[in-house]
């Protein structure tokens, strides 16, 4: 009896700890969503109070409150994130294919060098990069945010894909070679279709990281009509001491989470399908 | 359909030479089996012919044309891999058609070739399945089908049956044999299994450590092995080897004195040197029961294996070495029983110090 009681006590303790941790982690998100539905006056005067009624006015106003509407910001964000995904998938998979399967001079040195760039913080290269893009006349356009993605600069994804490609049996490539395929056709017809799990992973993270990116757009974009969602959100807060629109900020922030969720859910399925496909190859 | 010539073919991986200058000619329509223990270089040699490995030195010619710098894709060969290497994301039909699509063969012709191959291999009802939904034997058929559709000049098989269970392996062996007769194509087959080699080959190439030990028809190799390695490798159970030396020599007549057992008289093609160490090789089926006073060897039965059609008896001789005897039918030999043995019809081989044969019985 005593033992049983102790077991129950143990379980209660464990649940309390886990629940507390969950609440602590989720609290900012919950507070954000809750505040989005409250009138501005209540957000800071009653920060923990539940909204009295579901007030959608912040969503309606927020969408058009700024000089440029959020329709444009979302469009901009999707263009940049979409192109970044396409660029990363194409460029990184090609590079990874070369590292995993082709023989060329200094391959291991280049590979090590590429991995070395993983250690390099973004901020270290920021200034030289800015100067370079400035000289190219690209500052103020999307080019600095998009073009590098087509040049396989994300070493992490390359590394991920190299590992995955190496796991695909070489005999399959060789069979394709005997079937008359050159490297290009092997990459396109054999490697890519067999790599959906890693491609999906790279796509998800590319999208989320680009969509969430604040620093890049902040540095390279100066025309509000070209702003991305994170930049636009900042515009609700007036840093110069004027009135900040917190209700609208929280409402739009809440909305900005939706695409991330959708992308994750959509591509997560692909990951699962990819794993199932992997199981087919013996 | 084509013939193939290897001229002093060498393969090096870095500093290590694994194929040491192989010369070989394979005629049009021939079924040649490369056989040897693992690590003998047989697969490497096949891959060099296929174009999947570079040729470090020497030449490979197909139909008289040097292939050294021709890419695998352009050599017009097909290869069946040990792991089948089917494309997991494509249906069986796609797997068969892929090579033809790559060669830009017209669609109608592809369909015809695919259904033809499917017909030959009886995989019609599998065409819309994915490789993952097939059994091992079915995958093997598809892999062979993929080789057939391209109507290659030469078929290459890299241990294609080693992943199958015994029964299926036998069945596929028969089918490959039938396929060879039906297509009349040149085929090169790599295996470490000498039974597979014996049953399939027109000619066998026995390899060891990157060197060709002997080339010949299966029975030629069985009856006239060039050296102890080939003698021991071909035939199951393996040949018994008994150490000894040459005793008295009288012209081409000589007496062989075995370390264990009595003396053997035989006639050599060339007179041996008296006292020369030799090894006498005798196949398990050539050892027969004899009267004690006529017996060459005698020993004690240790283990008996009953296979129904024949019986293998493992016998320990007085010096502790073991020999194998094959007896037709079901012999009731018990462990511990003493057996007296002689060699049937002088059927034995004599090998010299360098392991090369000096006499065939």
Interface residues (C-beta under 8 A of the other chain):
Chain A: X169 X171 X172 X174 X175 X176 X177 X178 X179 X180 X181 X182 X185 X189 X190 X193 X194 X277 X279 X280 X281 X282
Chain B: X50 X51 X52 X72 X73 X74 X77 X78 X79 X81 X82 X83 X85 X86 X87 X88 X89 X98 X99 X102 X103 X130 X131 X132 X133 X146 X150
